[in-house]
Amino acid sequence: MKPLVHRKSRRTRKTEPKPFRHKMHIAKGDTVRVISGAFKGQEGTVLRAHPKMNRVVVEGVNVVKRHRRATAEAEGGIVQFAAPIHASNVMLLDPKSGNPTRVRRKKDKDGTVERISVRSGQPIPRNR
């Protein structure tokens, strides 16, 4: 299909932009606490991270129910699962004290990026 061209200027109309991949301070396997919203104060581990939507799925937080119809492979019924919440509503927990903390990034001598807790200065390990 040919792109739509304006008659007078001969320029093409802009198409849908590519989805922007947000730089997230949280990764899969991190322990986080919800800091705002309906689930404020709850803690859990991150099951999935969606950088294009800037959302994370936290274990035991924002649990929703879906009524599923039975198929040939799966049984029907009411299914519960954790739905995504916005990444700005959660904070990473400090490995030393267990309190929410902001994150700094520090480049090592070998070039790997390490996450550092602002509260205690301790490195935050990657748990994938």
C-alpha positions as CSV (number, residue, x, y, z in Angstrom):
1,M,0.0,0.0,0.0
2,K,1.4,3.4,-1.0
3,P,1.7,6.1,1.7
4,L,-0.7,9.0,1.6
5,V,1.0,12.0,0.0
6,H,-0.2,15.6,0.4
7,R,-0.8,17.3,-3.0
8,K,0.8,20.7,-2.5
9,S,3.9,19.9,-0.5
10,R,4.6,16.3,-1.7
11,R,5.5,15.2,1.8
12,T,4.2,12.0,3.3
13,R,1.9,11.8,6.3
14,K,3.6,10.6,9.5
15,T,2.8,7.1,10.5
16,E,2.4,5.7,14.0
17,P,5.6,6.3,16.0
18,K,7.4,3.3,17.4
19,P,6.6,2.4,21.0
20,F,9.0,4.1,23.3
21,R,10.9,1.8,25.6
22,H,11.1,3.5,29.1
23,K,14.3,3.2,31.1
24,M,13.0,1.3,34.2
25,H,14.6,1.4,37.6
26,I,13.0,-2.0,38.4
27,A,13.7,-5.4,36.8
28,K,12.3,-8.9,37.1
29,G,13.0,-10.6,40.4
30,D,13.4,-7.3,42.4
31,T,11.6,-7.0,45.8
32,V,9.5,-3.8,45.8
33,R,7.0,-1.9,47.9
34,V,3.9,-0.2,46.5
35,I,4.2,3.5,47.5
36,S,0.9,4.9,46.1
37,G,-2.5,3.8,45.0
38,A,-5.0,1.3,46.2
39,F,-2.3,-1.3,47.2
40,K,-0.1,1.2,49.1
41,G,2.2,-0.6,51.6
42,Q,2.1,-4.0,50.0
43,E,5.4,-5.8,49.2
44,G,6.2,-8.4,46.6
45,T,8.6,-9.6,43.9
46,V,8.4,-8.4,40.3
47,L,7.2,-11.2,38.1
48,R,7.3,-9.3,34.8
49,A,8.4,-5.9,33.6
50,H,6.9,-4.2,30.5
51,P,9.3,-1.4,29.5
52,K,7.1,-0.2,26.5
53,M,4.1,0.4,28.8
54,N,6.3,1.4,31.8
55,R,4.4,-1.1,34.0
56,V,5.3,-4.0,36.3
57,V,3.5,-7.1,37.5
58,V,4.1,-7.6,41.3
59,E,3.3,-10.9,43.0
60,G,0.1,-10.6,45.1
61,V,-0.6,-6.9,44.1
62,N,-3.6,-5.8,41.9
63,V,-5.1,-9.3,41.8
64,V,-8.0,-9.4,39.3
65,K,-10.5,-12.1,38.4
66,R,-11.4,-13.2,34.9
67,H,-14.3,-15.5,33.9
68,R,-12.8,-17.9,31.4
69,R,-14.8,-20.0,29.0
70,A,-13.9,-23.7,28.8
71,T,-11.9,-24.7,25.7
72,A,-10.7,-28.1,24.4
73,E,-7.4,-27.7,26.3
74,A,-8.3,-25.6,29.4
75,E,-11.0,-25.8,31.9
76,G,-13.4,-22.9,32.4
77,G,-14.0,-21.0,35.6
78,I,-12.9,-17.9,37.5
79,V,-9.1,-17.3,37.2
80,Q,-7.2,-15.0,39.4
81,F,-3.9,-13.3,38.4
82,A,-1.8,-10.2,39.1
83,A,-2.4,-7.4,36.7
84,P,0.3,-4.8,35.8
85,I,0.6,-1.5,37.8
86,H,2.6,1.6,36.8
87,A,6.3,1.5,37.6
88,S,6.2,4.9,39.3
89,N,3.9,3.4,42.0
90,V,6.6,1.0,43.3
91,M,10.0,1.5,44.9
92,L,12.8,-0.9,45.2
93,L,13.6,-2.1,48.7
94,D,17.0,-1.5,50.2
95,P,19.0,-4.8,50.7
96,K,20.4,-3.6,54.0
97,S,17.4,-2.0,55.9
98,G,14.4,-3.3,53.9
99,N,13.1,0.3,53.4
100,P,12.2,1.8,50.0
101,T,15.1,3.5,48.3
102,R,16.0,5.3,45.1
103,V,18.5,3.8,42.8
104,R,21.8,5.0,41.3
105,R,23.7,3.4,38.5
106,K,27.4,3.0,38.7
107,K,29.7,1.7,35.9
108,D,32.3,-0.8,37.1
109,K,35.9,-0.9,35.7
110,D,34.9,-3.9,33.4
111,G,32.0,-1.9,32.0
112,T,29.1,-3.6,33.7
113,V,26.4,-1.3,35.2
114,E,25.7,-1.9,38.9
115,R,22.7,-0.5,40.8
116,I,23.4,1.2,44.0
117,S,21.0,2.0,46.8
118,V,20.8,5.7,47.5
119,R,19.8,5.1,51.2
120,S,22.6,2.8,52.2
121,G,25.1,2.8,49.4
122,Q,24.9,-1.0,49.1
123,P,24.9,-2.6,45.7
124,I,21.5,-4.1,44.7
125,P,22.0,-7.6,43.2
126,R,20.2,-8.7,40.0
127,N,17.7,-11.5,40.6
128,R,16.5,-12.7,37.3
